[in-house]
Amino acid sequence: MCSLEKRGNVFVLTLTGDDEHRFGHDLITSIRSALARARSESSSSSGAGGGGGRGRGAALVTVAEGRFFSNGLDLAWANSAPSPSAARERLGSLVALFRPVVADLLSLPMPTIAAVTGHAAAAGFMLALSHDYVAMRGDRGFLYMSELDIGLPFPPYFLALMRAKIADPRALRDVALRARKIAAAEAREMGIVDRVCAGAAEAVEEAVRIGEELAARNWDGGVYASIRMGMFPEACRAVGIAEESEEEKRVLNAAKL
């Protein structure tokens, strides 16, 4: 399903295999387990060195093997249900299961970078947008929200994430209301992608380089996550992350004094 390895201070989460990396129950569970492990290991490794167990000096890079970064939710499984109503129920369950993946990434106490090594469609596009930075191969692959083309509405948290991460309203319109397939160079012009790389290997290399650079800043992970969540309150609410109270912010600030 996926693997997690640590390269220095950078966790590399890899969607393994040559398939489309469709998000079904098993892959979603595997990704969440890997993210939980990265969260736990970053906190425990820094606790004895003055980080207070909050996490310091780490970053996460997400990559995928094969032609696809991810082609979205496992629609084949949903549509194999014995009736249309059962298919809708299955699809709804996948939408609900994927929501905490976005929450995990938005609340992860370290910088996150997606290396888009192939096509990223629908929930696969959302996975990339859930990261702080995106490096994408320029020789092939595209970003694509396919819902309009296949006749499915967007889950509300998809829309909230797109509004949070795609600042140009014209770019957002083209992603959501034109279902455009967007190559890397155009995605960079639209402000969706940060780096365009020659190929898949180069995208991974650049993502890891960014991760190493950010991890070297040795930021407090709890503070980093708090700032990120404060930047995107609508998206955080949409995926079930409770907004920090004034008291929680006061305690966090007091801990730093």
N, C-alpha and C positions, 0 to 999 in steps of 0.2 A: 504493500500500500504506500508507505512512505518511510523514510529513514531520517534520523537526526544524528549528525556528527558535529564535533566541535573542532574548529580549526583555529587554534590560538584562542582569541576572545570572541570568535564569531561562530554562532550556531548555524549550521547549514541544514535546512529541512528540504529533503528531496522527495518529490512525487516520483516513485520508481516505476519502471516498466515502459513499454512502447505503446500503451493504449491511449485513450483520449482523456484519461484521468477524470472520468465522470464522478461527480460527488454522489455516492450512495452511502448507505449506513456504515459500511466497513471503512471506506476512505475517510469519511468525516470523523469517525471515532479515532482513527489512526492519527490524523492531523491534530486533533484536540489533545490527544495523549502526548504527542511530540511537543506541542506548545506548552503544555503543563510541565513537561520535563525541563524544557528550556527555562521556564519561569522559576522552577524550583532550584535548578542547579545554579542559575545566576545569583539567586538570593543566598543560597547556602555557601557558595564559594566566596562571597564577599563579606559574610557576617563576621568572621573572625578578624578581618582586616580593618574594622572600623566602619563598615558599611551598614551595620545594624541589621543585617539580613534583608536589606531593601534592594540589593542588586546594584552593582557598579561595573563599569568597564566591559559591557557585553553588547552584542548586536545579533540580529537574526536575519538570515538570507533565505528566501524560499525559491527553489528552482524545480524544474521538471525534466524528466528524461523523455526522449522521443519527439515527435512532431508537434505535440500539443502541450501547452502550459496547463490548460484545462478547458474542456469543451462544455463545462457547466454541470448541471444536475443530471442524475441518471434517469433521463426521460424514457429510455427503453424499458427499464424496470417498472416505472410508473405506468406506462402504456400497456404493459403485459398483464395488467389486472383484468379480471373477468368481466368488468362492466365499466362504462364511462364514469359512473359515480365512484367506483373503487379506484379508478385511475386518478381522478381528481383528489381523492383522499390520500393516495400514495404520494402524489406530487406535493400536496400540502405538508405531508410529514417531512419530506426532504427540505422544503423551504424552511420549516421550523427547525430542523436539525442543523442546517447550515448557518442559521442566524448566530449561534454562539461562537462559531469560528470567527466571524467578523468581530464579535465582542472580545474574544480572546486577543485578537491582533490589536484592536484599538486600545486595549488596556494593558498590553504587554509592557513590562518595565524595562524596555531597551529600544533602541532604534531598529526599524525593520525595513528591509529592502527586498523587493520582488525582482528576480531575474526572469523576465518573460522570454522563455526560450522557444516558444512556439505559439500557435493560435491560442487566444484567451477569449472565450465566448461566454456570455451570460454570467453565471455564477463564477466562472473562471476569470472573467473581467473583474468581477467584484472582489475576488481574492486578491488580484493585483492591486486594486484601488485601496484595499484595507491596509496596505503597507505605507510607510512614510515616503519611500522613494521607489521609483520604478526604472530599471534598466532593461531595454528591450533590444532583441536582435533586429538588425535592419535589413537582412538579406531575404527574409521570408517571415510569414506570420502576420496576424492582424488582431486587433481588438474589435469586439463585435457584441452588441447587445441584440440578441436574436429574437427577443420576445415578440416584437411587433410582426416580424415575418412569420412566426409560427402561431400567432394568435393567442398569446398569453399575456395577461396584465403583469406589471411589475409588482413584486412584493413591496410593501411600503418601505422596508429598510433598505432595499436596493435603491429606491429613489432618494432616500435620505443620504445614503452614502455617495451617490452620484452628485447630488447638490453640494455636498461637503467638499468633494475632491475635484470637481470639474467647475472651475470658477467662471469661465467664459460662457455666458448664456447661449451663445450661438453654437459653441462646441457641445454643450449639453443637449441642445435641440437636435443636433445632427446625430449624436449618440443615441438618444432616446426616441426621437420622432422621425428619424430617417433610417434608422438601423444601418448606419454606415459601417462598412468594414474598413478600419483605420490602420494603415501601416505605420511603422515606427516613426519615420520622419515627420509625417503629418501629425501623429500623436504628440510628438515633442512640440511642434508649432502650436498645438491646441492646449499645451500646458498639462497634458496627462502623463507624459513620459519625461523623465529627467535626463536619461542618457540613451543614445542610439549607438549600438555596437555592431561590428561587422557580422558576427554570427553568434550561435548559441554559446560556444565556449567563451567568447569574448564578453558576452553579457554576464555570464556567471563570474568571470574574473573581475569585471568592473563592479558588480554588486558586492563581491567579497572585499574588494579594495575600499569601497565606500563604508562597508561595515567595519573594517579594521580602523579606518580613519575616525569614525564616530565612536567606536568602542574605546579608542585611545584617549578620548576626552574624559573618560572616567566619571561620567555624570551619575548622579544618584538616580537609580531606575524608577523609584517611586515618584520623584519630582518630575522626571521625564514623562511618565505615563499620565500624571496629573495635568501637566501642561497640554499634552496631546488631547486628552479628553475634554479639557476646557476649550480647545480650539474648535472642536466638532460636536457641540452639545446635542444638536438635533440627531445626528447619526448615532451618537451614544445612547440617547433615549430610545431610538428606534430599535436598537439591538438589546435593550434591557439593562444598560449600564446606568446605575443610579447616579444622579448628579451629586457631587460632593457638597455636603452642608458647610455652612460658614464655620461651624465648630471643627469639622474634619480638616478644613483648610488651616484653621488656627493651630491645631495640633501638629499638622504637617510642617508648618512654618516654624513652630516652637522647637520641633525636633532638630531643626537645622541650625539653631542658634547656640 
